[in-house]
Structures are given as C-alpha cells and as structure tokens.
Amino acid sequence: MKAKFAWSTAICCLSLLFASSGEAGQTTHNGQPIDPGCEYKDGPCVCYCPMVKYKPKYHCEKKCYTEAYQVPRKCCRYVPEYYTKTYCRQVPEYYTKTHCRQKPEYYTEYDTKYRTKSYNVTHCTYEPCRYTVKKCGVCPQACDNGCPSGGCPTNGRR
C-alpha cells in the first residue's frame, strides 16, 4: 500500500512540474498576485485516510459439568413366612404346628452414578481490518498535512 501511495505521489508531482497552470505571462492566481517564492494549489487535493472495519470472529469454548443420575437395580431378599398345618395323631385327635419357610421378596434400589456432559459456549470478538481510502476534496492551506480539516470520514463511527 505504501508503494501505491509513493507511486501516486510521484505521478502527482511530475504532473505538477510539467502541467501548465495557465497561460504564459500570468500575474495572478485565483485573483491573488503571484509570489514566485510560494507554491500554489493547482487541482484537487488527494488524501489517503487510514480506515478500519471490525469483522466478527466467532469461536467456541467447550465447557464440562458432572451430572448425577439414578440407576435402578433389582434386589431380592428372603423373608420368613409362617404358616400352620393341621395334623392328625389318632382319630379325633388333631393338632396344629407352625412352620417357617423363606419366601423371596423383590424390591428396587437406586444407585447414584455420575457422567460428564459438555456444552459449547460461543464467543464473539472483533478483529480490525485496516485499509486506506483515497479521498479527494477541498484542502486546507497545506496539502501535505494529510486529510482536510475535520479528519477522515468515519461513517458515523469513532
């Protein structure tokens, strides 16, 4: 970009040297008397204003967390079950006897286990994109100061 600026400046200077700013024998420039020791603007001023735009750059950040969950487990235990049985010794003599047997009883227990889960968080940052803009316009007293007073166009941004 600097080479482009230097090249355009060289062409501009050469064109000022060889261009005729009026007819020979002229004594005024824009109604002012000519002073041979001063330089006068002859044409529009060209400024190269540095500009910047910001482009969004998205990146994801992975975050993890631990989650508890329940796992059912079937269990079995034996519980005593009592029952009575009637026996006969001799006719008409009856007696009862209590017996115990182990009966299975099923139930569910829950075990707590842990698993790792993740999710993405999207972040946005802005990267500057720099460039120069050629601006022609009315110049202040000296053209070599850069852009005209009031600065370069910002399109409402600072």
PyMOL commands that set and color helices and strands:
alter all, ss='L'
color gray80, all
select helices_A, chain A and resi 2-18+143-145
alter helices_A, ss='H'
color red, helices_A
select strands_A, chain A and resi 28-29+32-33+45-90+93-137
alter strands_A, ss='S'
color yellow, strands_A
deselect
rebuild
show_as cartoon
